[in-house]
Amino acid sequence: MQITQMLKHTPRAHDGFRREKWAIAALFCFLGFQYATWASRLPALKSRLDLTEQELGLLLMACGAGAAASFPLVAFLTRRLGSRRLALGSALCLAALLLALSVAPNYPTALLVICCDGVAVGCLNVAMNAQGAALETKYGRTAMSQLHATFSAGLLGAALLASGVNTVTPAVTAHFAVAAVLLLVLLGRARSRLLTDSPPEQRPEEPRARRSVLTRPAPMTLLMGCAMAFGTITEGAMNDWSALYLKDVVKASPSVAPLGIAVVSVMMLLARACADRWRSRWGDGQVVRVGGAVAGLGLALALAAGGVLPTLAGFACVGLGAAAITPCVYVAAAAHGPDALALVAAMGTTGLLAGPALIGFIAGTGGLTVGMSAVAASALIVSLCALRIRWGAGAVAVGE
């Protein structure tokens, strides 16, 4: 055992870890870039397809619904293909779907393309997180939080590309073609360094009869799924409701109200860049427990205090505390197999999809302060779930 640990930290292993980490990070960046590319052109797509606000809302719902409903397919494909082949296949589909969306002739076709996009997103989401968890296991080093940070970098890169292309031409087809080429280049650079895993169907220790069907989720899997769902509810609701809360409740100026999203996003990005050190020092369970408490209590105190500065400080607590929740839960779910990982990912997508709408319903009946209080409660529920989740020993060194 000691020899194995020593081999994991040799210079050669360190170089291999870095190369493979950046290859897997390319998948996270790919997903963020692809999503933000078409999301950034929604106004142009709305105009070209002559959509109403309701039709545009349904289009957005279709992507999340496709990702959430993809659980049985993702679980099957992960077992059948392994995470490497599933990641490559789903990434190629996402690049093709981007081009298909740019030439969709009507609303039903666009709706179908976006729904398929959601399914491919579900596949890539599970595959890339399985790759990240396997990387940590292989080298005994933390990396998942940094990998999730590159998703945010992909969002930023896509936004900058959209702005740049728009200054040259308003054509969606040209923009999406350039984006697809960049995505394929990114995927090509990463392909050879992705981890190769043998599909579980080929592992003799697992009876074939048990591998052929999905089993009933274990209580621990459902507990991890709840933690993931409430964690993504917290993230999604902050993105959708923070600016409105600042404007309507705190009475912030129009120039200050958008800072709510900026504060959450910046704190989350910075925290994810540092969170692997926290995981190595204190363990995943402690990071999630404390993170959920910081997010929930920080936001609750801010709501009670009122005022622009306390509110922004509370929003910063949410970004800081929630940053490592999803990476840690993905690692824990991956240790329980592909079915658990697929279900937890689907529940996370459902939380991200349904969370903002649920908070809106609560705000509609009790006011926006009550709605934001539900966001704080969601973060605290994550901490309670983390008390019961069995967290693995995980990686012990910080991935550099």
matplotlib code that plots the C-alpha trace (Angstrom):
import matplotlib.pyplot as plt

x = [0.0, 2.8, 4.6, 1.5, 1.0, 4.7, 4.3, 1.3, 3.4, 6.5, 7.5, 6.3, 3.0, 2.7, 3.2, 0.6, -1.9, -1.5, -2.0, -5.0, -6.5, -6.3, -7.8, -10.8, -11.0, -11.5, -14.7, -16.0, -15.0, -16.6, -20.0, -20.0, -18.9, -21.5, -24.4, -23.5, -23.0, -26.7, -28.0, -26.2, -28.1, -31.6, -32.8, -31.6, -33.2, -36.4, -36.6, -35.7, -38.3, -40.8, -41.3, -43.5, -42.2, -44.1, -42.5, -39.1, -39.6, -40.7, -37.6, -35.4, -37.5, -36.9, -33.2, -33.5, -36.3, -34.2, -31.2, -33.4, -35.2, -31.9, -31.2, -32.1, -30.2, -27.2, -26.9, -27.2, -24.6, -22.2, -22.2, -22.1, -19.5, -17.5, -17.1, -14.4, -16.4, -19.6, -17.9, -16.4, -19.7, -21.9, -19.5, -19.6, -23.4, -23.4, -21.2, -23.5, -26.7, -25.3, -25.1, -28.5, -30.0, -28.5, -30.4, -33.6, -36.4, -39.2, -40.1, -41.0, -37.6, -35.8, -37.7, -36.6, -33.0, -32.9, -34.5, -31.8, -29.2, -30.5, -30.1, -26.5, -25.8, -26.9, -24.6, -21.6, -22.3, -22.2, -19.2, -17.0, -17.7, -17.0, -13.7, -12.9, -13.7, -11.6, -8.7, -8.8, -8.9, -6.0, -3.6, -4.9, -5.2, -8.1, -9.1, -12.9, -13.5, -10.9, -12.6, -15.9, -14.2, -13.3, -17.0, -17.4, -14.4, -16.2, -19.3, -17.1, -15.3, -18.5, -19.9, -16.7, -16.9, -20.6, -19.7, -16.9, -18.8, -21.7, -19.4, -18.6, -21.9, -25.3, -25.7, -26.3, -25.2, -21.7, -21.4, -22.4, -20.1, -17.1, -18.1, -18.4, -15.0, -13.5, -15.3, -14.0, -10.4, -10.8, -12.1, -9.4, -6.7, -8.2, -9.2, -5.9, -5.4, -8.8, -8.9, -9.7, -12.1, -13.4, -17.2, -18.7, -20.3, -16.8, -16.0, -16.4, -17.1, -20.5, -23.3, -24.7, -28.3, -27.7, -26.0, -28.8, -31.4, -31.6, -31.9, -33.9, -31.9, -30.3, -31.2, -27.7, -28.0, -31.3, -29.7, -26.9, -29.4, -31.3, -28.1, -27.4, -30.9, -31.0, -27.5, -28.4, -31.7, -29.5, -27.2, -30.0, -32.2, -29.4, -28.7, -32.4, -33.6, -30.7, -31.0, -34.8, -34.4, -31.9, -34.1, -37.5, -36.8, -33.5, -34.3, -30.8, -30.1, -30.3, -26.5, -26.1, -28.9, -26.9, -24.0, -25.8, -25.2, -21.6, -20.8, -22.2, -20.4, -17.0, -17.0, -18.0, -15.2, -12.6, -13.8, -13.8, -10.2, -9.3, -11.8, -9.6, -7.2, -10.0, -11.1, -7.6, -7.3, -10.7, -12.4, -15.4, -18.0, -16.8, -16.5, -20.1, -21.4, -19.7, -20.3, -24.1, -24.1, -22.1, -24.4, -27.7, -26.8, -25.0, -28.0, -30.5, -28.6, -28.4, -32.1, -32.7, -30.3, -31.4, -29.5, -27.3, -24.0, -25.3, -27.2, -24.2, -22.2, -24.9, -24.8, -21.0, -21.5, -23.8, -21.1, -18.4, -20.4, -22.1, -19.0, -17.8, -21.1, -21.7, -18.1, -18.0, -21.4, -20.4, -17.3, -19.3, -21.9, -19.3, -17.9, -21.3, -21.3, -22.7, -26.4, -25.9, -23.9, -26.5, -29.4, -27.7, -26.8, -30.4, -31.7, -29.2, -30.5, -34.0, -33.1, -31.4, -34.5, -37.3, -35.6, -36.0, -39.6, -40.3, -38.8, -40.9, -44.0, -43.1, -42.3, -45.6, -47.5, -45.4, -43.1, -39.6, -38.0, -39.8, -38.7, -35.1, -35.5, -36.4, -33.1, -31.3, -33.3, -32.2, -28.5, -29.1, -30.9, -27.7, -25.7, -28.3, -28.0, -24.2, -24.4, -25.8, -23.9, -21.0, -18.1, -15.2, -11.6, -11.1, -7.9, -5.3, -3.1, -3.9, -4.0, -1.7]
y = [0.0, 2.4, 1.6, 2.3, 5.6, 6.5, 5.6, 7.9, 10.9, 10.4, 13.1, 10.9, 10.3, 14.1, 14.8, 12.1, 13.6, 17.1, 15.9, 13.8, 16.5, 19.1, 16.6, 16.0, 19.7, 20.2, 18.2, 20.5, 23.6, 22.0, 21.6, 25.2, 26.6, 24.7, 25.6, 29.3, 29.5, 28.8, 30.4, 33.7, 33.8, 33.2, 36.7, 36.0, 32.6, 34.1, 36.6, 34.2, 31.6, 34.3, 32.8, 34.1, 34.4, 31.2, 29.3, 30.5, 29.4, 26.0, 25.8, 26.4, 23.8, 21.3, 21.2, 20.6, 18.1, 16.2, 16.1, 15.1, 12.3, 10.9, 9.0, 5.4, 5.9, 7.5, 4.7, 2.1, 3.8, 4.3, 0.6, -0.4, 2.1, 3.4, 7.0, 7.8, 6.6, 8.1, 11.5, 11.5, 10.4, 12.8, 15.7, 15.1, 15.0, 18.4, 20.0, 18.6, 19.7, 23.2, 23.3, 21.8, 24.4, 27.2, 26.0, 24.7, 25.9, 26.1, 25.9, 22.2, 21.3, 23.6, 22.1, 18.6, 19.7, 21.3, 18.3, 16.1, 18.6, 18.0, 14.3, 14.7, 17.1, 14.5, 12.0, 14.2, 15.5, 12.0, 10.9, 13.8, 13.6, 9.9, 10.7, 13.3, 10.8, 8.1, 10.6, 11.3, 7.6, 6.8, 9.4, 9.9, 13.7, 16.1, 17.7, 17.8, 21.3, 22.7, 20.7, 22.3, 25.7, 25.1, 24.8, 28.4, 29.3, 27.7, 29.9, 33.0, 32.0, 31.5, 34.8, 36.6, 34.7, 35.7, 39.3, 39.2, 37.4, 39.8, 42.7, 41.1, 39.5, 38.9, 35.5, 32.7, 30.1, 31.7, 32.1, 28.5, 27.2, 28.9, 27.6, 24.1, 24.2, 25.4, 22.7, 20.0, 21.3, 21.3, 17.7, 16.6, 17.9, 16.1, 12.8, 10.9, 11.9, 10.8, 7.9, 4.5, 2.4, -1.0, -1.2, -2.9, -5.5, -6.9, -7.2, -10.9, -10.2, -8.7, -11.2, -10.4, -10.7, -7.8, -5.7, -5.9, -3.9, -0.9, -1.8, 0.1, 3.1, 2.5, 4.9, 6.3, 7.1, 8.9, 10.8, 11.9, 12.8, 15.0, 16.8, 17.4, 18.6, 21.1, 22.2, 23.0, 24.6, 27.0, 27.7, 28.1, 30.3, 32.7, 33.2, 33.8, 35.8, 37.7, 40.7, 40.9, 40.7, 43.5, 45.7, 45.1, 44.3, 46.0, 48.9, 48.8, 51.0, 49.5, 49.6, 47.7, 45.0, 42.9, 42.7, 40.0, 37.4, 38.7, 38.3, 34.8, 33.8, 35.3, 33.8, 30.4, 30.5, 31.5, 29.0, 26.1, 27.0, 26.6, 23.9, 20.9, 22.1, 22.2, 18.7, 17.3, 18.9, 18.4, 15.8, 16.0, 15.5, 18.3, 20.6, 20.0, 20.2, 23.5, 24.9, 24.3, 25.9, 28.9, 29.4, 28.9, 30.9, 33.7, 34.2, 34.0, 36.7, 38.9, 38.6, 39.5, 42.5, 44.1, 46.7, 46.5, 45.6, 42.9, 41.4, 41.3, 39.8, 37.1, 36.4, 36.0, 33.4, 31.4, 31.4, 30.5, 27.8, 26.2, 26.0, 22.6, 20.9, 19.4, 18.4, 16.5, 14.8, 13.7, 12.1, 10.3, 9.1, 7.9, 5.6, 3.8, 3.0, 4.4, 3.9, 6.0, 8.7, 8.9, 9.2, 11.8, 13.8, 13.7, 14.8, 17.7, 18.7, 18.5, 20.8, 23.3, 23.2, 23.2, 25.2, 28.7, 28.0, 26.6, 29.7, 31.9, 30.1, 30.6, 34.2, 34.7, 33.5, 34.8, 37.5, 37.5, 37.5, 34.3, 32.9, 33.7, 32.2, 29.0, 29.2, 29.5, 26.5, 24.5, 25.1, 24.0, 20.8, 20.0, 20.2, 17.9, 15.4, 15.5, 14.4, 11.0, 10.4, 8.0, 9.9, 7.8, 8.4, 10.1, 11.7, 12.8, 15.2, 18.4, 18.2, 20.8]
z = [0.0, 0.9, -2.3, -4.3, -2.6, -3.3, -7.0, -7.2, -6.3, -8.4, -10.9, -13.8, -12.1, -11.5, -15.2, -16.1, -13.6, -15.0, -18.6, -17.9, -15.6, -18.4, -20.9, -18.6, -17.8, -21.6, -21.3, -18.6, -20.6, -23.7, -21.9, -20.6, -23.9, -25.9, -23.6, -23.3, -27.1, -27.9, -24.8, -25.7, -29.0, -27.7, -28.7, -32.3, -32.3, -30.9, -33.7, -36.5, -35.4, -34.4, -30.9, -28.1, -24.5, -23.6, -26.5, -25.6, -22.0, -23.3, -25.4, -22.3, -20.4, -23.1, -22.6, -18.9, -19.3, -21.8, -19.4, -16.5, -18.4, -19.8, -16.6, -17.8, -21.1, -19.5, -16.9, -19.7, -22.0, -19.1, -18.3, -21.9, -23.3, -20.3, -19.5, -22.1, -25.2, -23.8, -23.3, -26.8, -28.4, -26.5, -27.2, -30.9, -30.7, -28.9, -31.6, -34.3, -32.5, -32.3, -36.1, -36.4, -34.1, -36.3, -39.3, -37.6, -40.0, -37.5, -33.8, -33.6, -35.1, -32.7, -29.8, -30.9, -31.3, -27.9, -26.2, -27.9, -26.7, -23.2, -23.5, -24.8, -22.0, -19.5, -21.1, -21.1, -17.6, -16.2, -18.3, -17.5, -13.8, -13.9, -15.6, -12.8, -10.1, -11.7, -12.0, -8.3, -7.5, -9.9, -8.5, -5.0, -5.6, -5.5, -8.8, -9.1, -7.9, -10.3, -13.1, -12.3, -12.3, -16.0, -16.8, -15.7, -17.9, -20.8, -20.1, -20.1, -23.3, -25.1, -24.0, -25.3, -28.6, -29.0, -28.4, -30.9, -33.7, -33.3, -34.0, -37.4, -38.4, -36.8, -38.5, -36.0, -38.5, -38.8, -35.1, -34.3, -37.1, -35.6, -32.1, -33.4, -35.0, -31.7, -29.8, -32.2, -31.8, -28.0, -28.1, -30.5, -28.1, -25.2, -26.8, -26.4, -22.8, -21.4, -19.0, -20.6, -18.5, -19.2, -19.5, -16.5, -18.8, -19.3, -15.6, -14.7, -11.0, -11.8, -12.7, -16.1, -14.9, -12.5, -15.1, -17.7, -15.8, -13.6, -9.9, -7.3, -6.1, -2.7, 0.2, 0.1, -3.6, -3.0, -0.1, -2.4, -5.0, -2.5, -1.6, -5.2, -6.0, -3.1, -4.0, -7.5, -6.4, -4.4, -7.4, -9.9, -7.8, -7.0, -10.7, -11.5, -8.5, -6.9, -9.2, -8.8, -5.0, -5.0, -7.1, -5.6, -2.0, -1.2, -3.6, -5.1, -8.1, -11.6, -11.8, -8.5, -9.0, -11.5, -9.1, -7.2, -9.9, -10.4, -6.7, -6.6, -9.8, -8.9, -5.3, -6.7, -9.3, -6.8, -4.2, -6.8, -7.6, -3.9, -2.8, -3.7, -1.0, 1.5, 0.4, 0.9, 4.4, 5.9, 3.7, 1.3, 4.0, 6.2, 3.2, 2.1, 5.7, 6.4, 2.9, 3.1, 6.6, 5.4, 2.4, 4.3, 7.4, 5.5, 3.2, 6.1, 8.1, 5.1, 4.5, 8.1, 8.1, 4.8, 2.9, -0.2, 1.4, 3.8, 0.9, -1.3, 1.6, 2.0, -1.7, -1.5, 1.3, -1.0, -3.8, -1.3, 0.5, -2.5, -4.7, -3.6, -3.0, -6.5, -7.1, -3.8, -4.3, -7.8, -6.4, -3.8, -6.3, -8.7, -6.0, -6.0, -9.7, -13.0, -12.0, -8.8, -10.7, -13.5, -11.0, -8.8, -12.0, -13.1, -9.8, -9.9, -13.3, -12.0, -9.1, -11.5, -13.8, -11.2, -8.5, -9.9, -10.8, -7.3, -5.7, -8.0, -6.8, -3.2, -3.9, -5.6, -2.6, 0.3, -1.2, -2.6, 0.9, 1.7, -1.6, -0.9, 2.6, 0.9, -1.0, 2.4, 3.7, 0.6, 1.5, 5.1, 3.9, 2.0, 5.3, 6.9, 4.1, 4.3, 7.9, 6.8, 3.5, 3.7, 2.3, 0.9, 2.0, -1.4, -2.6, 0.0, -2.0, -3.8, -7.6, -9.2]

ax = plt.figure().add_subplot(projection="3d")
ax.plot(x, y, z, "-o")
ax.set_aspect("equal")
plt.show()
